[in-house]
C-alpha cells in the first residue's frame, strides 16, 4: 500500500505498510517532503480507506 504525492517541481511515493515512510522522490525539497509526510500521516485513515475501495479484496 502506498500513496503518490505530486508537487510543482516533483513527486514522492510514500509506503504505508508496515510504517509510513518515504519510498522515493524526485524534484522535491526536503521541506516539501516533510510537509507531504506530515499530511500523509494526518490523513492516513482516509488514504487507507480510499486504497481499500480502489483495490477491494
PyMOL Python script that loads the backbone (N, CA, C, O; Angstrom):
from pymol import cmd

cmd.read_pdbstr("""\
ATOM      1  N   UNK A   1       0.850  -1.159   0.000  1.00  0.00           N
ATOM      2  CA  UNK A   1       0.000   0.000   0.000  1.00  0.00           C
ATOM      3  C   UNK A   1       0.903   1.231   0.000  1.00  0.00           C
ATOM      4  O   UNK A   1       1.839   1.324   0.794  1.00  0.00           O
ATOM      5  N   UNK A   2       0.617   2.168  -0.890  1.00  0.00           N
ATOM      6  CA  UNK A   2       1.423   3.379  -0.994  1.00  0.00           C
ATOM      7  C   UNK A   2       0.574   4.523  -1.535  1.00  0.00           C
ATOM      8  O   UNK A   2      -0.548   4.323  -2.000  1.00  0.00           O
ATOM      9  N   UNK A   3       1.135   5.720  -1.463  1.00  0.00           N
ATOM     10  CA  UNK A   3       0.461   6.900  -1.993  1.00  0.00           C
ATOM     11  C   UNK A   3       1.503   7.761  -2.708  1.00  0.00           C
ATOM     12  O   UNK A   3       2.641   7.887  -2.258  1.00  0.00           O
ATOM     13  N   UNK A   4       1.090   8.347  -3.827  1.00  0.00           N
ATOM     14  CA  UNK A   4       1.942   9.266  -4.576  1.00  0.00           C
ATOM     15  C   UNK A   4       1.548  10.692  -4.233  1.00  0.00           C
ATOM     16  O   UNK A   4       0.364  11.008  -4.113  1.00  0.00           O
ATOM     17  N   UNK A   5       2.539  11.543  -4.079  1.00  0.00           N
ATOM     18  CA  UNK A   5       2.327  12.954  -3.779  1.00  0.00           C
ATOM     19  C   UNK A   5       3.001  13.761  -4.880  1.00  0.00           C
ATOM     20  O   UNK A   5       4.181  13.562  -5.166  1.00  0.00           O
ATOM     21  N   UNK A   6       2.256  14.666  -5.495  1.00  0.00           N
ATOM     22  CA  UNK A   6       2.797  15.480  -6.581  1.00  0.00           C
ATOM     23  C   UNK A   6       2.895  16.938  -6.140  1.00  0.00           C
ATOM     24  O   UNK A   6       1.966  17.484  -5.545  1.00  0.00           O
ATOM     25  N   UNK A   7       4.023  17.551  -6.440  1.00  0.00           N
ATOM     26  CA  UNK A   7       4.241  18.960  -6.169  1.00  0.00           C
ATOM     27  C   UNK A   7       4.513  19.688  -7.464  1.00  0.00           C
ATOM     28  O   UNK A   7       4.484  19.077  -8.533  1.00  0.00           O
ATOM     29  N   UNK A   8       4.776  20.973  -7.393  1.00  0.00           N
ATOM     30  CA  UNK A   8       5.030  21.764  -8.600  1.00  0.00           C
ATOM     31  C   UNK A   8       6.273  21.287  -9.343  1.00  0.00           C
ATOM     32  O   UNK A   8       6.305  21.305 -10.573  1.00  0.00           O
ATOM     33  N   UNK A   9       7.294  20.863  -8.607  1.00  0.00           N
ATOM     34  CA  UNK A   9       8.576  20.542  -9.230  1.00  0.00           C
ATOM     35  C   UNK A   9       8.978  19.085  -9.117  1.00  0.00           C
ATOM     36  O   UNK A   9      10.100  18.722  -9.468  1.00  0.00           O
ATOM     37  N   UNK A  10       8.075  18.243  -8.630  1.00  0.00           N
ATOM     38  CA  UNK A  10       8.450  16.852  -8.497  1.00  0.00           C
ATOM     39  C   UNK A  10       7.365  16.030  -7.837  1.00  0.00           C
ATOM     40  O   UNK A  10       6.210  16.446  -7.737  1.00  0.00           O
ATOM     41  N   UNK A  11       7.769  14.849  -7.389  1.00  0.00           N
ATOM     42  CA  UNK A  11       6.815  13.947  -6.761  1.00  0.00           C
ATOM     43  C   UNK A  11       7.530  13.018  -5.795  1.00  0.00           C
ATOM     44  O   UNK A  11       8.755  12.890  -5.808  1.00  0.00           O
ATOM     45  N   UNK A  12       6.727  12.374  -4.958  1.00  0.00           N
ATOM     46  CA  UNK A  12       7.253  11.423  -3.988  1.00  0.00           C
ATOM     47  C   UNK A  12       6.269  10.272  -3.857  1.00  0.00           C
ATOM     48  O   UNK A  12       5.083  10.399  -4.162  1.00  0.00           O
ATOM     49  N   UNK A  13       6.790   9.160  -3.401  1.00  0.00           N
ATOM     50  CA  UNK A  13       5.979   7.981  -3.123  1.00  0.00           C
ATOM     51  C   UNK A  13       6.235   7.590  -1.678  1.00  0.00           C
ATOM     52  O   UNK A  13       7.384   7.441  -1.263  1.00  0.00           O
ATOM     53  N   UNK A  14       5.161   7.423  -0.910  1.00  0.00           N
ATOM     54  CA  UNK A  14       5.263   7.020   0.481  1.00  0.00           C
ATOM     55  C   UNK A  14       4.631   5.643   0.646  1.00  0.00           C
ATOM     56  O   UNK A  14       3.484   5.423   0.257  1.00  0.00           O
ATOM     57  N   UNK A  15       5.386   4.726   1.222  1.00  0.00           N
ATOM     58  CA  UNK A  15       4.831   3.436   1.587  1.00  0.00           C
ATOM     59  C   UNK A  15       4.039   3.591   2.876  1.00  0.00           C
ATOM     60  O   UNK A  15       4.414   4.377   3.746  1.00  0.00           O
ATOM     61  N   UNK A  16       2.944   2.845   3.003  1.00  0.00           N
ATOM     62  CA  UNK A  16       2.090   2.950   4.180  1.00  0.00           C
ATOM     63  C   UNK A  16       2.201   1.732   5.099  1.00  0.00           C
ATOM     64  O   UNK A  16       1.740   1.777   6.239  1.00  0.00           O
ATOM     65  N   UNK A  17       2.797   0.663   4.623  1.00  0.00           N
ATOM     66  CA  UNK A  17       2.907  -0.574   5.395  1.00  0.00           C
ATOM     67  C   UNK A  17       4.354  -1.037   5.440  1.00  0.00           C
ATOM     68  O   UNK A  17       5.017  -0.959   4.405  1.00  0.00           O
ATOM     69  N   UNK A  18       4.886  -1.501   6.532  1.00  0.00           N
ATOM     70  CA  UNK A  18       4.225  -1.568   7.836  1.00  0.00           C
ATOM     71  C   UNK A  18       4.185  -0.206   8.532  1.00  0.00           C
ATOM     72  O   UNK A  18       3.374   0.007   9.433  1.00  0.00           O
ATOM     73  N   UNK A  19       5.057   0.715   8.117  1.00  0.00           N
ATOM     74  CA  UNK A  19       5.073   2.074   8.661  1.00  0.00           C
ATOM     75  C   UNK A  19       5.057   3.069   7.516  1.00  0.00           C
ATOM     76  O   UNK A  19       5.436   2.730   6.395  1.00  0.00           O
ATOM     77  N   UNK A  20       4.627   4.276   7.780  1.00  0.00           N
ATOM     78  CA  UNK A  20       4.642   5.314   6.756  1.00  0.00           C
ATOM     79  C   UNK A  20       6.072   5.804   6.600  1.00  0.00           C
ATOM     80  O   UNK A  20       6.691   6.278   7.552  1.00  0.00           O
ATOM     81  N   UNK A  21       6.590   5.680   5.364  1.00  0.00           N
ATOM     82  CA  UNK A  21       7.952   6.158   5.110  1.00  0.00           C
ATOM     83  C   UNK A  21       8.125   6.494   3.638  1.00  0.00           C
ATOM     84  O   UNK A  21       7.435   5.959   2.769  1.00  0.00           O
ATOM     85  N   UNK A  22       9.057   7.386   3.387  1.00  0.00           N
ATOM     86  CA  UNK A  22       9.374   7.809   2.030  1.00  0.00           C
ATOM     87  C   UNK A  22      10.009   6.649   1.278  1.00  0.00           C
ATOM     88  O   UNK A  22      11.003   6.083   1.733  1.00  0.00           O
ATOM     89  N   UNK A  23       9.441   6.293   0.133  1.00  0.00           N
ATOM     90  CA  UNK A  23       9.982   5.217  -0.693  1.00  0.00           C
ATOM     91  C   UNK A  23      10.907   5.780  -1.765  1.00  0.00           C
ATOM     92  O   UNK A  23      11.973   5.224  -2.029  1.00  0.00           O
ATOM     93  N   UNK A  24      10.493   6.887  -2.382  1.00  0.00           N
ATOM     94  CA  UNK A  24      11.316   7.531  -3.406  1.00  0.00           C
ATOM     95  C   UNK A  24      10.791   8.933  -3.658  1.00  0.00           C
ATOM     96  O   UNK A  24       9.650   9.256  -3.329  1.00  0.00           O
ATOM     97  N   UNK A  25      11.649   9.761  -4.249  1.00  0.00           N
ATOM     98  CA  UNK A  25      11.217  11.111  -4.598  1.00  0.00           C
ATOM     99  C   UNK A  25      12.122  11.661  -5.688  1.00  0.00           C
ATOM    100  O   UNK A  25      13.244  11.197  -5.891  1.00  0.00           O
ATOM    101  N   UNK A  26      11.601  12.657  -6.377  1.00  0.00           N
ATOM    102  CA  UNK A  26      12.376  13.359  -7.386  1.00  0.00           C
ATOM    103  C   UNK A  26      11.878  14.802  -7.444  1.00  0.00           C
ATOM    104  O   UNK A  26      10.676  15.049  -7.537  1.00  0.00           O
ATOM    105  N   UNK A  27      12.810  15.748  -7.388  1.00  0.00           N
ATOM    106  CA  UNK A  27      12.495  17.152  -7.592  1.00  0.00           C
ATOM    107  C   UNK A  27      11.899  17.911  -6.422  1.00  0.00           C
ATOM    108  O   UNK A  27      11.694  19.120  -6.530  1.00  0.00           O
ATOM    109  N   UNK A  28      11.617  17.258  -5.319  1.00  0.00           N
ATOM    110  CA  UNK A  28      11.031  17.948  -4.178  1.00  0.00           C
ATOM    111  C   UNK A  28      12.118  18.345  -3.185  1.00  0.00           C
ATOM    112  O   UNK A  28      13.115  17.642  -3.022  1.00  0.00           O
ATOM    113  N   UNK A  29      11.912  19.470  -2.531  1.00  0.00           N
ATOM    114  CA  UNK A  29      12.847  19.903  -1.494  1.00  0.00           C
ATOM    115  C   UNK A  29      12.575  19.111  -0.216  1.00  0.00           C
ATOM    116  O   UNK A  29      11.525  18.486  -0.071  1.00  0.00           O
ATOM    117  N   UNK A  30      13.526  19.148   0.695  1.00  0.00           N
ATOM    118  CA  UNK A  30      13.327  18.466   1.973  1.00  0.00           C
ATOM    119  C   UNK A  30      12.113  19.032   2.706  1.00  0.00           C
ATOM    120  O   UNK A  30      11.380  18.295   3.366  1.00  0.00           O
ATOM    121  N   UNK A  31      11.910  20.320   2.590  1.00  0.00           N
ATOM    122  CA  UNK A  31      10.747  20.952   3.226  1.00  0.00           C
ATOM    123  C   UNK A  31       9.442  20.402   2.635  1.00  0.00           C
ATOM    124  O   UNK A  31       8.502  20.113   3.376  1.00  0.00           O
ATOM    125  N   UNK A  32       9.382  20.259   1.313  1.00  0.00           N
ATOM    126  CA  UNK A  32       8.189  19.716   0.667  1.00  0.00           C
ATOM    127  C   UNK A  32       7.959  18.258   1.069  1.00  0.00           C
ATOM    128  O   UNK A  32       6.822  17.844   1.294  1.00  0.00           O
ATOM    129  N   UNK A  33       9.022  17.498   1.156  1.00  0.00           N
ATOM    130  CA  UNK A  33       8.913  16.098   1.563  1.00  0.00           C
ATOM    131  C   UNK A  33       8.396  16.011   2.998  1.00  0.00           C
ATOM    132  O   UNK A  33       7.521  15.198   3.297  1.00  0.00           O
ATOM    133  N   UNK A  34       8.931  16.841   3.879  1.00  0.00           N
ATOM    134  CA  UNK A  34       8.486  16.846   5.274  1.00  0.00           C
ATOM    135  C   UNK A  34       7.011  17.218   5.386  1.00  0.00           C
ATOM    136  O   UNK A  34       6.269  16.614   6.160  1.00  0.00           O
ATOM    137  N   UNK A  35       6.595  18.204   4.619  1.00  0.00           N
ATOM    138  CA  UNK A  35       5.186  18.623   4.631  1.00  0.00           C
ATOM    139  C   UNK A  35       4.299  17.509   4.076  1.00  0.00           C
ATOM    140  O   UNK A  35       3.229  17.241   4.623  1.00  0.00           O
ATOM    141  N   UNK A  36       4.729  16.865   3.008  1.00  0.00           N
ATOM    142  CA  UNK A  36       3.958  15.757   2.438  1.00  0.00           C
ATOM    143  C   UNK A  36       3.845  14.617   3.450  1.00  0.00           C
ATOM    144  O   UNK A  36       2.767  14.046   3.614  1.00  0.00           O
ATOM    145  N   UNK A  37       4.928  14.285   4.119  1.00  0.00           N
ATOM    146  CA  UNK A  37       4.906  13.231   5.132  1.00  0.00           C
ATOM    147  C   UNK A  37       3.934  13.585   6.252  1.00  0.00           C
ATOM    148  O   UNK A  37       3.179  12.729   6.713  1.00  0.00           O
ATOM    149  N   UNK A  38       3.948  14.826   6.687  1.00  0.00           N
ATOM    150  CA  UNK A  38       3.026  15.265   7.727  1.00  0.00           C
ATOM    151  C   UNK A  38       1.574  15.083   7.284  1.00  0.00           C
ATOM    152  O   UNK A  38       0.734  14.609   8.049  1.00  0.00           O
ATOM    153  N   UNK A  39       1.291  15.468   6.035  1.00  0.00           N
ATOM    154  CA  UNK A  39      -0.072  15.353   5.515  1.00  0.00           C
ATOM    155  C   UNK A  39      -0.498  13.896   5.339  1.00  0.00           C
ATOM    156  O   UNK A  39      -1.642  13.541   5.624  1.00  0.00           O
ATOM    157  N   UNK A  40       0.420  13.060   4.873  1.00  0.00           N
ATOM    158  CA  UNK A  40       0.102  11.638   4.722  1.00  0.00           C
ATOM    159  C   UNK A  40      -0.225  11.041   6.087  1.00  0.00           C
ATOM    160  O   UNK A  40      -1.194  10.294   6.222  1.00  0.00           O
ATOM    161  N   UNK A  41       0.574  11.364   7.092  1.00  0.00           N
ATOM    162  CA  UNK A  41       0.311  10.852   8.436  1.00  0.00           C
ATOM    163  C   UNK A  41      -1.022  11.376   8.968  1.00  0.00           C
ATOM    164  O   UNK A  41      -1.791  10.631   9.575  1.00  0.00           O
ATOM    165  N   UNK A  42      -1.284  12.639   8.740  1.00  0.00           N
ATOM    166  CA  UNK A  42      -2.518  13.261   9.224  1.00  0.00           C
ATOM    167  C   UNK A  42      -3.757  12.642   8.590  1.00  0.00           C
ATOM    168  O   UNK A  42      -4.797  12.524   9.237  1.00  0.00           O
ATOM    169  N   UNK A  43      -3.646  12.247   7.321  1.00  0.00           N
ATOM    170  CA  UNK A  43      -4.797  11.742   6.571  1.00  0.00           C
ATOM    171  C   UNK A  43      -4.701  10.252   6.263  1.00  0.00           C
ATOM    172  O   UNK A  43      -5.367   9.758   5.355  1.00  0.00           O
ATOM    173  N   UNK A  44      -3.870   9.538   7.020  1.00  0.00           N
ATOM    174  CA  UNK A  44      -3.633   8.137   6.687  1.00  0.00           C
ATOM    175  C   UNK A  44      -4.901   7.285   6.726  1.00  0.00           C
ATOM    176  O   UNK A  44      -5.026   6.362   5.920  1.00  0.00           O
ATOM    177  N   UNK A  45      -5.829   7.550   7.612  1.00  0.00           N
ATOM    178  CA  UNK A  45      -7.058   6.745   7.648  1.00  0.00           C
ATOM    179  C   UNK A  45      -7.873   6.931   6.375  1.00  0.00           C
ATOM    180  O   UNK A  45      -8.412   5.963   5.837  1.00  0.00           O
ATOM    181  N   UNK A  46      -7.968   8.163   5.890  1.00  0.00           N
ATOM    182  CA  UNK A  46      -8.692   8.432   4.639  1.00  0.00           C
ATOM    183  C   UNK A  46      -7.973   7.791   3.456  1.00  0.00           C
ATOM    184  O   UNK A  46      -8.617   7.241   2.562  1.00  0.00           O
ATOM    185  N   UNK A  47      -6.654   7.858   3.446  1.00  0.00           N
ATOM    186  CA  UNK A  47      -5.870   7.269   2.355  1.00  0.00           C
ATOM    187  C   UNK A  47      -6.047   5.760   2.332  1.00  0.00           C
ATOM    188  O   UNK A  47      -6.260   5.174   1.271  1.00  0.00           O
ATOM    189  N   UNK A  48      -5.960   5.124   3.501  1.00  0.00           N
ATOM    190  CA  UNK A  48      -6.125   3.671   3.589  1.00  0.00           C
ATOM    191  C   UNK A  48      -7.535   3.262   3.155  1.00  0.00           C
ATOM    192  O   UNK A  48      -7.704   2.255   2.468  1.00  0.00           O
ATOM    193  N   UNK A  49      -8.533   4.030   3.551  1.00  0.00           N
ATOM    194  CA  UNK A  49      -9.910   3.727   3.160  1.00  0.00           C
ATOM    195  C   UNK A  49     -10.076   3.831   1.650  1.00  0.00           C
ATOM    196  O   UNK A  49     -10.699   2.964   1.035  1.00  0.00           O
ATOM    197  N   UNK A  50      -9.528   4.878   1.048  1.00  0.00           N
ATOM    198  CA  UNK A  50      -9.618   5.037  -0.408  1.00  0.00           C
ATOM    199  C   UNK A  50      -8.878   3.915  -1.126  1.00  0.00           C
ATOM    200  O   UNK A  50      -9.326   3.443  -2.171  1.00  0.00           O
ATOM    201  N   UNK A  51      -7.747   3.486  -0.569  1.00  0.00           N
ATOM    202  CA  UNK A  51      -6.986   2.368  -1.158  1.00  0.00           C
ATOM    203  C   UNK A  51      -7.857   1.112  -1.200  1.00  0.00           C
ATOM    204  O   UNK A  51      -7.951   0.445  -2.230  1.00  0.00           O
ATOM    205  N   UNK A  52      -8.487   0.803  -0.074  1.00  0.00           N
ATOM    206  CA  UNK A  52      -9.302  -0.411   0.013  1.00  0.00           C
ATOM    207  C   UNK A  52     -10.533  -0.338  -0.893  1.00  0.00           C
ATOM    208  O   UNK A  52     -10.991  -1.365  -1.393  1.00  0.00           O
ATOM    209  N   UNK A  53     -11.068   0.856  -1.107  1.00  0.00           N
ATOM    210  CA  UNK A  53     -12.196   0.995  -2.036  1.00  0.00           C
ATOM    211  C   UNK A  53     -11.734   0.802  -3.476  1.00  0.00           C
ATOM    212  O   UNK A  53     -12.452   0.226  -4.294  1.00  0.00           O
ATOM    213  N   UNK A  54     -10.520   1.289  -3.783  1.00  0.00           N
ATOM    214  CA  UNK A  54      -9.995   1.186  -5.145  1.00  0.00           C
ATOM    215  C   UNK A  54      -9.478  -0.219  -5.445  1.00  0.00           C
ATOM    216  O   UNK A  54      -9.586  -0.700  -6.573  1.00  0.00           O
ATOM    217  N   UNK A  55      -8.918  -0.872  -4.430  1.00  0.00           N
ATOM    218  CA  UNK A  55      -8.361  -2.212  -4.579  1.00  0.00           C
ATOM    219  C   UNK A  55      -9.041  -3.160  -3.586  1.00  0.00           C
ATOM    220  O   UNK A  55      -8.425  -3.554  -2.596  1.00  0.00           O
ATOM    221  N   UNK A  56     -10.302  -3.530  -3.838  1.00  0.00           N
ATOM    222  CA  UNK A  56     -11.006  -4.403  -2.893  1.00  0.00           C
ATOM    223  C   UNK A  56     -10.388  -5.797  -2.847  1.00  0.00           C
ATOM    224  O   UNK A  56      -9.793  -6.277  -3.811  1.00  0.00           O
ATOM    225  N   UNK A  57     -10.553  -6.417  -1.701  1.00  0.00           N
ATOM    226  CA  UNK A  57     -10.105  -7.807  -1.599  1.00  0.00           C
ATOM    227  C   UNK A  57      -9.080  -8.020  -0.647  1.00  0.00           C
ATOM    228  O   UNK A  57      -8.624  -9.150  -0.474  1.00  0.00           O
TER     229      UNK A  57
END
""", "prot")
cmd.dss("prot")
cmd.show_as("cartoon", "prot")
cmd.util.cbc("prot")
cmd.orient("prot")
